[in-house]
Amino acid sequence: MNDALARLRRWEESGATWRVLVRTPDSVEIALLTCDAGEEVDRLRSADPAVLEHVDAHGGDAGPA
């Protein structure tokens, strides 16, 4: 697993949420949000195909499972 995907998965596993801000055919910019108030804490930018596939599989946002 690449670093960007591992970071996103850790974020999800901690119970926090994320939201796609910008999605192009070749890249994505994701807001990493708190699990309680949904405040933006950080951003993740990636052009890695594994990250794009993960984002697409979750419909553009994800919260706790």
Gaussian input, Z-matrix of N, CA and C with variables (Angstrom, degrees):
# hf/3-21g

backbone

0 1
 N
 C     1     B1
 C     2     B2     1     A1
 N     3     B3     2     A2     1     D1
 C     4     B4     3     A3     2     D2
 C     5     B5     4     A4     3     D3
 N     6     B6     5     A5     4     D4
 C     7     B7     6     A6     5     D5
 C     8     B8     7     A7     6     D6
 N     9     B9     8     A8     7     D7
 C    10    B10     9     A9     8     D8
 C    11    B11    10    A10     9     D9
 N    12    B12    11    A11    10    D10
 C    13    B13    12    A12    11    D11
 C    14    B14    13    A13    12    D12
 N    15    B15    14    A14    13    D13
 C    16    B16    15    A15    14    D14
 C    17    B17    16    A16    15    D15
 N    18    B18    17    A17    16    D16
 C    19    B19    18    A18    17    D17
 C    20    B20    19    A19    18    D18
 N    21    B21    20    A20    19    D19
 C    22    B22    21    A21    20    D20
 C    23    B23    22    A22    21    D21
 N    24    B24    23    A23    22    D22
 C    25    B25    24    A24    23    D23
 C    26    B26    25    A25    24    D24
 N    27    B27    26    A26    25    D25
 C    28    B28    27    A27    26    D26
 C    29    B29    28    A28    27    D27
 N    30    B30    29    A29    28    D28
 C    31    B31    30    A30    29    D29
 C    32    B32    31    A31    30    D30
 N    33    B33    32    A32    31    D31
 C    34    B34    33    A33    32    D32
 C    35    B35    34    A34    33    D33
 N    36    B36    35    A35    34    D34
 C    37    B37    36    A36    35    D35
 C    38    B38    37    A37    36    D36
 N    39    B39    38    A38    37    D37
 C    40    B40    39    A39    38    D38
 C    41    B41    40    A40    39    D39
 N    42    B42    41    A41    40    D40
 C    43    B43    42    A42    41    D41
 C    44    B44    43    A43    42    D42
 N    45    B45    44    A44    43    D43
 C    46    B46    45    A45    44    D44
 C    47    B47    46    A46    45    D45
 N    48    B48    47    A47    46    D46
 C    49    B49    48    A48    47    D47
 C    50    B50    49    A49    48    D48
 N    51    B51    50    A50    49    D49
 C    52    B52    51    A51    50    D50
 C    53    B53    52    A52    51    D51
 N    54    B54    53    A53    52    D52
 C    55    B55    54    A54    53    D53
 C    56    B56    55    A55    54    D54
 N    57    B57    56    A56    55    D55
 C    58    B58    57    A57    56    D56
 C    59    B59    58    A58    57    D57
 N    60    B60    59    A59    58    D58
 C    61    B61    60    A60    59    D59
 C    62    B62    61    A61    60    D60
 N    63    B63    62    A62    61    D61
 C    64    B64    63    A63    62    D62
 C    65    B65    64    A64    63    D63
 N    66    B66    65    A65    64    D64
 C    67    B67    66    A66    65    D65
 C    68    B68    67    A67    66    D66
 N    69    B69    68    A68    67    D67
 C    70    B70    69    A69    68    D68
 C    71    B71    70    A70    69    D69
 N    72    B72    71    A71    70    D70
 C    73    B73    72    A72    71    D71
 C    74    B74    73    A73    72    D72
 N    75    B75    74    A74    73    D73
 C    76    B76    75    A75    74    D74
 C    77    B77    76    A76    75    D75
 N    78    B78    77    A77    76    D76
 C    79    B79    78    A78    77    D77
 C    80    B80    79    A79    78    D78
 N    81    B81    80    A80    79    D79
 C    82    B82    81    A81    80    D80
 C    83    B83    82    A82    81    D81
 N    84    B84    83    A83    82    D82
 C    85    B85    84    A84    83    D83
 C    86    B86    85    A85    84    D84
 N    87    B87    86    A86    85    D85
 C    88    B88    87    A87    86    D86
 C    89    B89    88    A88    87    D87
 N    90    B90    89    A89    88    D88
 C    91    B91    90    A90    89    D89
 C    92    B92    91    A91    90    D90
 N    93    B93    92    A92    91    D91
 C    94    B94    93    A93    92    D92
 C    95    B95    94    A94    93    D93
 N    96    B96    95    A95    94    D94
 C    97    B97    96    A96    95    D95
 C    98    B98    97    A97    96    D96
 N    99    B99    98    A98    97    D97
 C   100   B100    99    A99    98    D98
 C   101   B101   100   A100    99    D99
 N   102   B102   101   A101   100   D100
 C   103   B103   102   A102   101   D101
 C   104   B104   103   A103   102   D102
 N   105   B105   104   A104   103   D103
 C   106   B106   105   A105   104   D104
 C   107   B107   106   A106   105   D105
 N   108   B108   107   A107   106   D106
 C   109   B109   108   A108   107   D107
 C   110   B110   109   A109   108   D108
 N   111   B111   110   A110   109   D109
 C   112   B112   111   A111   110   D110
 C   113   B113   112   A112   111   D111
 N   114   B114   113   A113   112   D112
 C   115   B115   114   A114   113   D113
 C   116   B116   115   A115   114   D114
 N   117   B117   116   A116   115   D115
 C   118   B118   117   A117   116   D116
 C   119   B119   118   A118   117   D117
 N   120   B120   119   A119   118   D118
 C   121   B121   120   A120   119   D119
 C   122   B122   121   A121   120   D120
 N   123   B123   122   A122   121   D121
 C   124   B124   123   A123   122   D122
 C   125   B125   124   A124   123   D123
 N   126   B126   125   A125   124   D124
 C   127   B127   126   A126   125   D125
 C   128   B128   127   A127   126   D126
 N   129   B129   128   A128   127   D127
 C   130   B130   129   A129   128   D128
 C   131   B131   130   A130   129   D129
 N   132   B132   131   A131   130   D130
 C   133   B133   132   A132   131   D131
 C   134   B134   133   A133   132   D132
 N   135   B135   134   A134   133   D133
 C   136   B136   135   A135   134   D134
 C   137   B137   136   A136   135   D135
 N   138   B138   137   A137   136   D136
 C   139   B139   138   A138   137   D137
 C   140   B140   139   A139   138   D138
 N   141   B141   140   A140   139   D139
 C   142   B142   141   A141   140   D140
 C   143   B143   142   A142   141   D141
 N   144   B144   143   A143   142   D142
 C   145   B145   144   A144   143   D143
 C   146   B146   145   A145   144   D144
 N   147   B147   146   A146   145   D145
 C   148   B148   147   A147   146   D146
 C   149   B149   148   A148   147   D147
 N   150   B150   149   A149   148   D148
 C   151   B151   150   A150   149   D149
 C   152   B152   151   A151   150   D150
 N   153   B153   152   A152   151   D151
 C   154   B154   153   A153   152   D152
 C   155   B155   154   A154   153   D153
 N   156   B156   155   A155   154   D154
 C   157   B157   156   A156   155   D155
 C   158   B158   157   A157   156   D156
 N   159   B159   158   A158   157   D157
 C   160   B160   159   A159   158   D158
 C   161   B161   160   A160   159   D159
 N   162   B162   161   A161   160   D160
 C   163   B163   162   A162   161   D161
 C   164   B164   163   A163   162   D162
 N   165   B165   164   A164   163   D163
 C   166   B166   165   A165   164   D164
 C   167   B167   166   A166   165   D165
 N   168   B168   167   A167   166   D166
 C   169   B169   168   A168   167   D167
 C   170   B170   169   A169   168   D168
 N   171   B171   170   A170   169   D169
 C   172   B172   171   A171   170   D170
 C   173   B173   172   A172   171   D171
 N   174   B174   173   A173   172   D172
 C   175   B175   174   A174   173   D173
 C   176   B176   175   A175   174   D174
 N   177   B177   176   A176   175   D175
 C   178   B178   177   A177   176   D176
 C   179   B179   178   A178   177   D177
 N   180   B180   179   A179   178   D178
 C   181   B181   180   A180   179   D179
 C   182   B182   181   A181   180   D180
 N   183   B183   182   A182   181   D181
 C   184   B184   183   A183   182   D182
 C   185   B185   184   A184   183   D183
 N   186   B186   185   A185   184   D184
 C   187   B187   186   A186   185   D185
 C   188   B188   187   A187   186   D186
 N   189   B189   188   A188   187   D187
 C   190   B190   189   A189   188   D188
 C   191   B191   190   A190   189   D189
 N   192   B192   191   A191   190   D190
 C   193   B193   192   A192   191   D191
 C   194   B194   193   A193   192   D192

   B1=1.4583
   B2=1.5278
   B3=1.3239
   B4=1.4639
   B5=1.5274
   B6=1.3190
   B7=1.4671
   B8=1.5281
   B9=1.3303
   B10=1.4661
   B11=1.5299
   B12=1.3188
   B13=1.4546
   B14=1.5265
   B15=1.3199
   B16=1.4669
   B17=1.5250
   B18=1.3145
   B19=1.4688
   B20=1.5214
   B21=1.3193
   B22=1.4548
   B23=1.5232
   B24=1.3117
   B25=1.4723
   B26=1.5288
   B27=1.3368
   B28=1.4755
   B29=1.5190
   B30=1.3273
   B31=1.4614
   B32=1.5262
   B33=1.3157
   B34=1.4631
   B35=1.5286
   B36=1.3170
   B37=1.4678
   B38=1.5248
   B39=1.3229
   B40=1.4659
   B41=1.5281
   B42=1.3285
   B43=1.4532
   B44=1.5120
   B45=1.3187
   B46=1.4600
   B47=1.5293
   B48=1.3146
   B49=1.4584
   B50=1.5227
   B51=1.3132
   B52=1.4597
   B53=1.5162
   B54=1.3351
   B55=1.4614
   B56=1.5193
   B57=1.3039
   B58=1.4670
   B59=1.5159
   B60=1.3145
   B61=1.4621
   B62=1.5236
   B63=1.3424
   B64=1.4620
   B65=1.5145
   B66=1.3206
   B67=1.4683
   B68=1.5122
   B69=1.3206
   B70=1.4629
   B71=1.5239
   B72=1.3016
   B73=1.4629
   B74=1.5358
   B75=1.3502
   B76=1.4598
   B77=1.5239
   B78=1.3317
   B79=1.4651
   B80=1.5232
   B81=1.3316
   B82=1.4581
   B83=1.5287
   B84=1.3280
   B85=1.4547
   B86=1.5185
   B87=1.3234
   B88=1.4582
   B89=1.5219
   B90=1.3334
   B91=1.4668
   B92=1.5270
   B93=1.3205
   B94=1.4614
   B95=1.5200
   B96=1.3228
   B97=1.4541
   B98=1.5223
   B99=1.3315
   B100=1.4596
   B101=1.5232
   B102=1.3226
   B103=1.4590
   B104=1.5214
   B105=1.3195
   B106=1.4561
   B107=1.5302
   B108=1.2919
   B109=1.4673
   B110=1.5198
   B111=1.3244
   B112=1.4540
   B113=1.5146
   B114=1.3378
   B115=1.4604
   B116=1.5245
   B117=1.3253
   B118=1.4583
   B119=1.5313
   B120=1.3237
   B121=1.4582
   B122=1.5235
   B123=1.3261
   B124=1.4550
   B125=1.5182
   B126=1.3249
   B127=1.4578
   B128=1.5164
   B129=1.3059
   B130=1.4588
   B131=1.5249
   B132=1.3071
   B133=1.4654
   B134=1.5146
   B135=1.3348
   B136=1.4539
   B137=1.5260
   B138=1.3221
   B139=1.4575
   B140=1.5259
   B141=1.3207
   B142=1.4572
   B143=1.5334
   B144=1.3243
   B145=1.4701
   B146=1.5312
   B147=1.3213
   B148=1.4656
   B149=1.5312
   B150=1.3187
   B151=1.4669
   B152=1.5236
   B153=1.3204
   B154=1.4616
   B155=1.5238
   B156=1.2987
   B157=1.4713
   B158=1.5287
   B159=1.3208
   B160=1.4664
   B161=1.5355
   B162=1.3232
   B163=1.4598
   B164=1.5225
   B165=1.3142
   B166=1.4574
   B167=1.5360
   B168=1.3241
   B169=1.4633
   B170=1.5304
   B171=1.3382
   B172=1.4594
   B173=1.5241
   B174=1.3086
   B175=1.4560
   B176=1.5120
   B177=1.3238
   B178=1.4517
   B179=1.5024
   B180=1.3404
   B181=1.4525
   B182=1.5319
   B183=1.2933
   B184=1.4662
   B185=1.5088
   B186=1.2772
   B187=1.4555
   B188=1.5027
   B189=1.2936
   B190=1.4522
   B191=1.5212
   B192=1.3037
   B193=1.4716
   B194=1.5119
   A1=108.29
   A2=116.31
   A3=119.86
   A4=110.88
   A5=116.41
   A6=121.96
   A7=112.75
   A8=117.54
   A9=120.42
   A10=110.86
   A11=117.31
   A12=120.03
   A13=110.55
   A14=117.38
   A15=120.62
   A16=110.18
   A17=116.93
   A18=120.68
   A19=110.79
   A20=116.86
   A21=120.96
   A22=111.08
   A23=117.16
   A24=121.25
   A25=111.10
   A26=117.87
   A27=120.42
   A28=110.42
   A29=116.26
   A30=121.35
   A31=109.60
   A32=116.89
   A33=121.99
   A34=111.04
   A35=116.09
   A36=121.04
   A37=112.22
   A38=117.38
   A39=120.50
   A40=111.53
   A41=116.86
   A42=121.18
   A43=114.16
   A44=117.19
   A45=121.07
   A46=109.93
   A47=115.62
   A48=121.04
   A49=110.95
   A50=115.95
   A51=121.42
   A52=109.05
   A53=114.64
   A54=120.60
   A55=109.19
   A56=116.22
   A57=121.10
   A58=109.15
   A59=115.50
   A60=121.56
   A61=110.54
   A62=116.06
   A63=122.13
   A64=108.02
   A65=116.21
   A66=120.69
   A67=107.85
   A68=116.55
   A69=122.05
   A70=106.44
   A71=118.51
   A72=119.09
   A73=112.96
   A74=116.32
   A75=119.86
   A76=115.53
   A77=118.14
   A78=119.03
   A79=111.28
   A80=114.31
   A81=120.69
   A82=109.12
   A83=115.77
   A84=122.14
   A85=106.22
   A86=116.25
   A87=122.93
   A88=109.48
   A89=116.06
   A90=121.56
   A91=107.10
   A92=116.02
   A93=121.61
   A94=107.27
   A95=116.47
   A96=122.83
   A97=111.78
   A98=115.47
   A99=119.79
   A100=109.62
   A101=115.71
   A102=120.12
   A103=112.52
   A104=118.05
   A105=119.34
   A106=112.85
   A107=118.19
   A108=121.17
   A109=113.55
   A110=117.60
   A111=120.47
   A112=113.95
   A113=116.24
   A114=120.29
   A115=110.21
   A116=115.82
   A117=120.47
   A118=110.25
   A119=114.63
   A120=121.70
   A121=110.81
   A122=115.76
   A123=121.02
   A124=108.01
   A125=115.59
   A126=121.69
   A127=109.30
   A128=114.44
   A129=121.84
   A130=107.10
   A131=116.43
   A132=121.87
   A133=107.97
   A134=115.99
   A135=118.55
   A136=110.75
   A137=114.01
   A138=122.01
   A139=109.59
   A140=116.66
   A141=121.23
   A142=110.10
   A143=117.92
   A144=120.56
   A145=113.70
   A146=118.69
   A147=120.86
   A148=110.91
   A149=117.29
   A150=121.20
   A151=109.51
   A152=117.06
   A153=120.79
   A154=110.56
   A155=117.19
   A156=121.44
   A157=110.68
   A158=117.15
   A159=121.81
   A160=110.34
   A161=116.68
   A162=121.59
   A163=110.08
   A164=117.19
   A165=120.80
   A166=111.83
   A167=116.23
   A168=120.94
   A169=111.99
   A170=117.01
   A171=121.22
   A172=112.82
   A173=117.46
   A174=121.03
   A175=115.40
   A176=118.01
   A177=119.77
   A178=115.94
   A179=117.63
   A180=118.82
   A181=109.15
   A182=115.18
   A183=118.74
   A184=109.58
   A185=114.15
   A186=121.34
   A187=108.81
   A188=116.94
   A189=120.20
   A190=111.31
   A191=116.39
   A192=121.10
   A193=111.43
   D1=135.44
   D2=-178.87
   D3=-76.95
   D4=167.72
   D5=-175.90
   D6=-61.78
   D7=-44.60
   D8=-177.56
   D9=-65.52
   D10=-43.78
   D11=179.06
   D12=-67.34
   D13=-40.26
   D14=177.59
   D15=-60.92
   D16=-40.99
   D17=179.13
   D18=-63.69
   D19=-44.25
   D20=179.63
   D21=-64.69
   D22=-42.32
   D23=178.78
   D24=-64.48
   D25=-41.76
   D26=176.49
   D27=-60.45
   D28=-39.84
   D29=178.99
   D30=-60.11
   D31=-47.46
   D32=178.78
   D33=-62.69
   D34=-45.89
   D35=-176.64
   D36=-65.03
   D37=-24.02
   D38=177.96
   D39=-80.31
   D40=-6.27
   D41=179.21
   D42=95.49
   D43=1.20
   D44=179.17
   D45=-82.48
   D46=169.54
   D47=-177.52
   D48=-117.65
   D49=168.87
   D50=176.42
   D51=-147.15
   D52=159.66
   D53=179.82
   D54=-143.49
   D55=136.72
   D56=176.69
   D57=-73.51
   D58=127.25
   D59=176.96
   D60=-96.03
   D61=-43.42
   D62=-179.74
   D63=-140.46
   D64=129.10
   D65=175.54
   D66=-130.56
   D67=117.85
   D68=174.06
   D69=-109.36
   D70=174.10
   D71=177.28
   D72=-60.81
   D73=-23.94
   D74=-173.15
   D75=-113.15
   D76=-7.44
   D77=-176.63
   D78=-157.76
   D79=171.96
   D80=179.48
   D81=-146.07
   D82=146.29
   D83=171.43
   D84=-122.35
   D85=125.25
   D86=-172.75
   D87=-120.82
   D88=134.41
   D89=172.06
   D90=-88.32
   D91=126.19
   D92=175.89
   D93=-93.84
   D94=120.20
   D95=-170.12
   D96=-112.90
   D97=154.85
   D98=176.17
   D99=-69.15
   D100=157.58
   D101=-178.50
   D102=-79.94
   D103=-17.10
   D104=-177.44
   D105=-98.24
   D106=-64.54
   D107=-175.72
   D108=-95.17
   D109=-5.36
   D110=179.81
   D111=70.05
   D112=25.62
   D113=178.47
   D114=-79.06
   D115=143.28
   D116=178.71
   D117=-71.52
   D118=128.85
   D119=-179.99
   D120=-107.07
   D121=-36.82
   D122=-175.23
   D123=-159.94
   D124=175.26
   D125=175.22
   D126=-130.89
   D127=149.13
   D128=176.83
   D129=-123.60
   D130=128.05
   D131=176.22
   D132=-118.48
   D133=134.81
   D134=-178.01
   D135=-154.85
   D136=148.28
   D137=172.26
   D138=-117.15
   D139=11.14
   D140=-178.25
   D141=-71.70
   D142=128.05
   D143=-179.35
   D144=-57.08
   D145=-32.32
   D146=179.23
   D147=-67.41
   D148=-37.75
   D149=177.42
   D150=-68.21
   D151=-44.56
   D152=179.15
   D153=-60.11
   D154=-42.01
   D155=178.58
   D156=-63.74
   D157=-43.42
   D158=179.37
   D159=-62.22
   D160=-45.61
   D161=179.21
   D162=-61.87
   D163=-46.14
   D164=-179.18
   D165=-63.09
   D166=-35.71
   D167=179.82
   D168=-68.11
   D169=-24.04
   D170=-178.91
   D171=-101.50
   D172=9.20
   D173=174.90
   D174=68.20
   D175=19.21
   D176=174.64
   D177=98.55
   D178=-9.30
   D179=174.17
   D180=-156.91
   D181=160.78
   D182=-178.86
   D183=-150.86
   D184=145.59
   D185=175.39
   D186=-130.10
   D187=-171.43
   D188=178.06
   D189=-58.58
   D190=141.07
   D191=-178.25
   D192=-74.19

